[in-house]
Amino acid sequence: MEKKNIDWGNLGFSYMETDKRFVSNFKDGAWDEGALISDASVTMSECACVLQYAQTCFEGLKAYTTEDGHIVTFRPDLNAERMEASAERLEMPVFPKERFIDAVVQVVAANEAYVPPFGSGATLYLRPYMYGKNAVIGVKPADEFEFRVFCTPVGPYFKGGVKPLTIRVSDFDRAAPNGTGHIKAGLNYAMSLYAIMSAHREGYDENMYLDPKTRTKVEETGGANFLFVTKDNKVVTPKSGSILPSITRRSLVHVAKEYLGLEVEEREVFLDEVKDFAECGLCGTAAVISPVGKIVDHGKEICLPSGMTEMGPVTRKLYDTLTGIQMGRIEAPEGWIKVIK
Ligand SMILES: *Cc1c(COP(=O)(O)O)cnc(C)c1O
């Protein structure tokens, strides 16, 4: 397979149209069999439910080339299950798990020329999503839906080396108690755009959101879960019904316990105790873990002992072990790696 002539190492995180995408439509109570198509555009009613009432959810995962030359994805079954939960909460029909995984496999295989080679640091980002497509003007769910998966090559996250982030404690809230924070809905992102732009305008990389009810507990950022490390090497991650269950975070918790023999606590984490942690990281598919060096709470700076130049030692071990599993250097737990080719 001839690869596309792309400068893999210098790709950013942006959309590049690729050759094929998978599309399936739901109508009269059933999904059609779906197909790979070449047209990258979507045409729909001006009154489509997704355009008026944001009835849409999405997923994000990566395909990449391992050290021994296989093309694989990481735990796509968990993306399928999470999308099932998102669809149910948004009154959308579930796209069956086996079909979701098959669609991902088909899209990667059909765009093999865009899967970055091993060692480039780049990956093929996959975006499954679903939306209410027919015209709806009174507030109600659509009854016709479209499920799609497209892909786009993206560059290495830590281009030019790791750089710990500076984040602020946000005055905005991300997700209400009993709201939609635990599902991957577009609406959670729409309302975070102002908050992230305002953080950037003030010189911060990200927002740390607190629980809206008491504003004393750490939730997550706009798109990544927190992992903390205590001074005696315990891994601590916030537990809350309104954070998005990150597949990366859940995988890192397993790695911490089963590969590194670390103690892990999933529990409420109070903002007050953050100053006592040794390390802090943000976990998600994009970076696996981005270290946080500084957290600013209304002018009060919390400087993590791990500093502003590198990952803390435990964060580094977690990062190296999980990326080692993903790249095939370290044996993966059963079912984590889905081999496509
Ligand atoms: C997608 C997402 C994450 C990260 O989840 P992964 O499955 O690890 O990529 C974390 N927080 C939010 C709000 C997200 O939307």
The ligand as an ORCA input file, in Angstrom:
! r2SCAN-3c Opt
* xyz 0 1
  C     -13.651     12.556     25.160
  C     -13.529     13.207     26.483
  C     -12.551     12.819     27.428
  C     -11.475     11.819     27.131
  O     -11.960     10.531     26.893
  P     -11.041      9.442     26.167
  O     -11.973      8.300     25.989
  O      -9.930      9.122     27.075
  O     -10.574     10.048     24.897
  C     -12.569     13.437     28.670
  N     -13.453     14.401     28.971
  C     -14.396     14.814     28.087
  C     -15.336     15.879     28.485
  C     -14.464     14.228     26.825
  O     -15.395     14.643     25.963
*
